[in-house]
Amino acid sequence: MAARALKEILVNAGTAYEELDLLISGSATYDYPIPHNSCLIQHELGKASTIPSFDVDSTCMGFLTAMEVASYFIQGGRHKTIAIVCSEIASRSLNPADWETMTLLGDGAAAVILTAATTEDASAVHGIHMKTFPEGAHSTLVQGGGNQLLNRPNRPDLDPALFSFHMDGWKLIKLGQLHLPPFCEELFCRADVPMAAIDVVIPHQASRLAFHLFECTFSQLGAKTVRNLEQVGNCLSASIHIALHDAIHTGRLKRGDRTLLIGTAAGFSIGGIVLTY
């Protein structure tokens, strides 16, 4: 899925694969614990390329984190043309007995190509802000597969549900209620852009409750918010990515629009980017 998304964005951007000088995978799910996804994407494309690649895993904020990393690389002149790919197969980690996640998470992939803006181009990153509130560290969890439980083939006593995605939705909503307003105030201060100047909001499609919280907290942004949760579900790191694609291709997001990309992730983390598309 990741390789197909990258192929499509290269065509849409009019960019040859050979023009890329960095590939970042922002996915939370993976095919293997080792190696990382980005080299597998390159292998799937079948290209004789040795461009550097690496993964950034901040769960549902993978796209935002990869964007921040890429923006600094471009600003510093380290790389000129960067591909970010987020591809998630969340359905492999669902517990059918857990209705909260079984009816929420979806599979999907998306990719973007980032380059430096030209002098004629209004595109710009105005501000980036991220925070982690570790009181929510265990509120979103897949317990199996890591070193904590020493999950090995010789442990038949382990409950298969430990390898499924689980979250404490109500605790996450309460954390959002507490931390989201001051976080956004800091983000817009860093960006030196007033909230009223935002044309389009592209949030992580976390859940219906999360949307309700956001719309109640920031009523002035409600009508500007892109929502595709009902169509594709919560696709983890690909969620903002896919909503961004939908906004561009439906004409809702146009060149020159000031845009807020914002999301939450396991941790409990909040991240946001204010940019001109």
N, C-alpha and C positions, 0 to 999 in steps of 0.2 A: 504493500500500500504506500509506503514511504517513497519507494523508487518511482512508482507511477505518479505520485503527486509532484515529485521533483521534475520528472520528464515534462509534465503538463505546464508547470510554471516556467520552465526554460523556454518552451515554445511561446507561451503568452508574453513573456518578457523579451522575446527576440534575442535570447542569450544562449551562446553555445556552452556546452558543459566545460569545454576547455578554457573558457573565460573565467570560471570560478577559481578562486584561490583559497577558499575555506568552506567547509561544510560542517554545520552544527546540527546535531539532533537534540531536540528538546523533549523527547518522549519520556513518559514515566514507566510505561510497560516495555518489555524487551523480549527478544527471542531467546537469549542466553544471558546468564550472569556475566560471562566473559565469552566473546569480545563485546565491545560496545556497539550500539546500533549504527553509528555513523559509518564505520568501516563496512558493515554488512550492506548498507545502502549503496555504497560505492561498488561493492562486489556485485550486487544485483543489477546495477546499471551496465556492468560488463565493460567498463571503460578502463583503458590503460593509463590511469591517472595516479599521480602520487601526491595530490593536494592534501594538506593536513585536514584532519577531521577529529571531532571529539563530541562527547555527549554532555549536556547540561541537564541535570535532573533536579527540578524543584517541583515535582508532581504537576499539579494543575497549572502552575505558573511557569512551566518550562518555556513556553513561547516568549513570555515577557522577559524572563531571565536571559534567554538567548539573544533577544533584541538588545538588551542592555549591553551584554558582552560584545555583540557585533558592532554596536554604535561606537564603542570606545576603540575597537580595532580600526574602524574606518576613520574616525576622527584623528587617531594617532598615526594614520598612514601605514599601519601594519598590513592591512588587507584592503583590497578595492572592491571586490565582488564576492559577497558572502551569501550562501544559501542556508536557510533555516528550515528544517523539516520536523514536523511533529506528527507522529503516527501512533495511534492507540488501538489495541485490541483489548478493551476492558472486559468484554463478555467472557473471556477465559477465566476471569477471577471473581465471578459472581456466585453467590450462594443462593440457590432458588428459595430457600426458607427465609431469606432476608428481603422482605418486600421493599424496604426503603431504598436499597441499592439496585435490586433486580429490575425495578421499573424506572430507574433513573439513568444509569450509565449506558453509553453507546460506543460504537466503533467508528473511527474516522481518521482521515489524514489530510494534511494541508502543507503547503510550502510557500515560502516567499524568497525573493532575491533582493538583497540590499546593496545599494551602491551609494557613493557620495553624491550629494545634491550639487547640481551645477549652479552657476551664478544666476541663471534665468529661472531656476526651479525654486518654488516657495517651500518645498518639503524641508522639514526640520524636526528634530527632537527637542522639545522645549524643557522637559523635565522628567526625571525618573525617580521613583521613590519606592522602597521596599522595607518592610519590617516583619520580624518574626516574634510571635508571642508564645513562648514555649509552654504556657499552661495548657495549650491545646495539642501538645506533642503526640499524645496517644488517642486523640479523638477521631483520627482517620488512620486506619491501620490495616496492613496485611501482615499478620504475625509470622506466617510460615515462609520458608525460603531463605532466611538469613541465619546469622550465627547465634541469635538470642536463644532460640529453641534447639540449637544443634540439630537441625533437620537433616537427617541422613536416612538412607534406605533401611538401615537397621533400627528405625524407630517406628514400627507399625502401630504403636500405641497412640500416635498423634491423630487428633481429630481433623479430617479433611477440611472442615470449616475454617481451620486456622490459616489455610492457604487462600481464603477468599477475602475480598474487600469488605471492610466494615467501617461504619462511621457513626458517631454520636451526633446526629443532625441537630438536635435541640441545643446541645452545648456549642456547636459551631455557630448557630444563629445568634446565641447570646454573646459569643465572642465578637461576632460581626457588629452587633448592635453597640457594643462597648467601644470597639476600636476603630470602626470604619469612619465615623465623622471626623475625629481629630486627624486620622491618617490622611483623608482627602484634603483637609485644610492645609496640612503640611505639603502635600503634593502640589497643590495649586500655587502655594507660596514659592516653592522651589522653581516651578515652571514660569512664574511671573505672568500667569494667564488667569483671568477671572473665570469662575465656573460658568458664568452666563455666556462666555464667549465660545463655549463648546458647541459644536454643530451636531456631532454624532458620538454616542457612547457605545463602545463595543465591550461588553463585560463577559467574563467567564460565565458559562451557562450552568451555574452550580446546581440550582434547584428552584422550584416554584416559590418556596419559602424565602430563599435568598433574593429572588427578584422582588418579592413583596417587601422585604426589608429595605432593599435599595430604593425602591420607588417611594416608600413612605419617608425614608430619611432624606432623599434628594428629589423632592417632587418636581423641581424645575427641570430635571433631566429625564423624567419618565417618558415623555413623548419622543425623546431623542435616542432612546435605547434600542439597540438591535437585539432581537430575540428569536432564536430558532430552537429553543429547548424542546418544544413539543414535536419538532420534526426529526431531530437527530440525537436528542438526549445530551447528557453531559459527557463529552468526549475527552475529558481530562486536559492534557496540555494542548490538544488540537482544538479545543473548544473555542477560544478566542480567535484562533487562526481561521477556523471554518466560518465563524460569524463575520470576520473581516472580509473573507472571500465573498460571502453572500451580499454584504453591504456594497462592495465594489461592483459586483456583477448585476445587481438590481438597480444601480444608480443612486442608491441612498447615500453612499459616501462618494464624494466627488473631489477632484484635485483642488487643493487649496482649503479644504475643510479642516477645521481644528477638531481633533479627535481625542477622546479619552479611552485608552485601553486599560481595563482594571479587572483584577481577579483575586481570588483567595486560593490557598493551597494547604495541604497537610503541613502541620508544623507548630502552631497555626500561623500562616503567613498571609500578608496582604501586599500586593504589588500594583503599581500603576505607572503608565506612561502617557504624557500629554505631548501630542505631536501634530504637525500639519502634514496632511497626506499629499 
